[in-house]
Amino acid sequence: MNMRFIHIEGHWERLAEGRVEWCKSINGGYRIYDEAWLGALAQKRLRRHTTGSSDCAEGFNCHICGRECR
């Protein structure tokens, strides 16, 4: 994974010398990356589920049971 994805840029070697700060930076960066990734997945899912089906027009009634198609 690219360090820029987890918001670590520049002199990462200097940051890595301090183990506690390095761990906080890595964990925080991954949390931000994961939230953005999961948000993008949620948006894709929402778009996929909100677009109507093209093979089922409104007002269509089933010839077997008589129910109206959504």
C-alpha positions as a Markdown table, in Angstrom:
| # | Residue | x | y | z |
|---|---|---|---|---|
| 1 | Met | 0.0 | 0.0 | 0.0 |
| 2 | Asn | 1.2 | 3.5 | -0.8 |
| 3 | Met | 2.0 | 5.6 | 2.3 |
| 4 | Arg | 0.1 | 8.5 | 0.9 |
| 5 | Phe | -3.1 | 6.5 | 1.2 |
| 6 | Ile | -2.7 | 6.4 | 4.9 |
| 7 | His | -1.6 | 10.1 | 5.1 |
| 8 | Ile | 2.1 | 9.4 | 5.8 |
| 9 | Glu | 4.2 | 11.7 | 3.6 |
| 10 | Gly | 7.7 | 13.1 | 3.7 |
| 11 | His | 10.3 | 11.7 | 6.1 |
| 12 | Trp | 8.6 | 8.5 | 7.3 |
| 13 | Glu | 12.0 | 7.2 | 8.6 |
| 14 | Arg | 12.1 | 10.0 | 11.1 |
| 15 | Leu | 8.5 | 9.3 | 12.2 |
| 16 | Ala | 9.3 | 5.5 | 12.4 |
| 17 | Glu | 12.1 | 6.2 | 15.0 |
| 18 | Gly | 9.5 | 7.0 | 17.6 |
| 19 | Arg | 7.6 | 3.7 | 17.8 |
| 20 | Val | 4.6 | 5.0 | 19.7 |
| 21 | Glu | 4.0 | 7.9 | 17.3 |
| 22 | Trp | 4.6 | 5.6 | 14.3 |
| 23 | Cys | 2.0 | 3.2 | 15.5 |
| 24 | Lys | -0.5 | 6.0 | 16.1 |
| 25 | Ser | 0.2 | 7.4 | 12.6 |
| 26 | Ile | -0.3 | 4.0 | 11.0 |
| 27 | Asn | -3.4 | 3.2 | 12.9 |
| 28 | Gly | -5.0 | 6.6 | 12.3 |
| 29 | Gly | -4.1 | 6.5 | 8.6 |
| 30 | Tyr | -5.6 | 3.1 | 8.1 |
| 31 | Arg | -8.8 | 4.2 | 10.0 |
| 32 | Ile | -9.2 | 7.2 | 7.6 |
| 33 | Tyr | -8.4 | 5.0 | 4.6 |
| 34 | Asp | -10.9 | 2.3 | 5.7 |
| 35 | Glu | -13.7 | 4.8 | 6.4 |
| 36 | Ala | -13.2 | 6.4 | 3.0 |
| 37 | Trp | -13.2 | 3.0 | 1.3 |
| 38 | Leu | -16.3 | 1.8 | 3.2 |
| 39 | Gly | -18.0 | 5.0 | 2.4 |
| 40 | Ala | -17.3 | 4.6 | -1.3 |
| 41 | Leu | -18.7 | 1.0 | -1.1 |
| 42 | Ala | -21.8 | 2.2 | 0.6 |
| 43 | Gln | -22.4 | 4.9 | -2.1 |
| 44 | Lys | -22.0 | 2.3 | -4.8 |
| 45 | Arg | -24.4 | 0.0 | -3.1 |
| 46 | Leu | -26.9 | 2.8 | -2.6 |
| 47 | Arg | -26.7 | 3.7 | -6.3 |
| 48 | Arg | -27.1 | 0.1 | -7.3 |
| 49 | His | -30.2 | -0.4 | -5.2 |
| 50 | Thr | -31.9 | 3.0 | -6.0 |
| 51 | Thr | -31.8 | 2.6 | -9.8 |
| 52 | Gly | -34.9 | 1.0 | -11.0 |
| 53 | Ser | -35.0 | -2.2 | -13.1 |
| 54 | Ser | -35.5 | -1.5 | -16.8 |
| 55 | Asp | -37.3 | -4.7 | -17.4 |
| 56 | Cys | -40.2 | -3.9 | -15.0 |
| 57 | Ala | -42.2 | -0.8 | -15.9 |
| 58 | Glu | -44.5 | 0.9 | -13.4 |
| 59 | Gly | -48.1 | -0.2 | -13.6 |
| 60 | Phe | -47.2 | -3.7 | -14.9 |
| 61 | Asn | -49.6 | -6.3 | -13.5 |
| 62 | Cys | -48.6 | -9.9 | -13.2 |
| 63 | His | -50.6 | -12.1 | -15.5 |
| 64 | Ile | -50.6 | -14.9 | -12.9 |
| 65 | Cys | -51.4 | -13.3 | -9.6 |
| 66 | Gly | -52.5 | -9.8 | -10.7 |
| 67 | Arg | -50.1 | -8.0 | -8.4 |
| 68 | Glu | -48.6 | -4.7 | -9.5 |
| 69 | Cys | -44.9 | -4.6 | -10.2 |
| 70 | Arg | -42.9 | -2.1 | -8.1 |
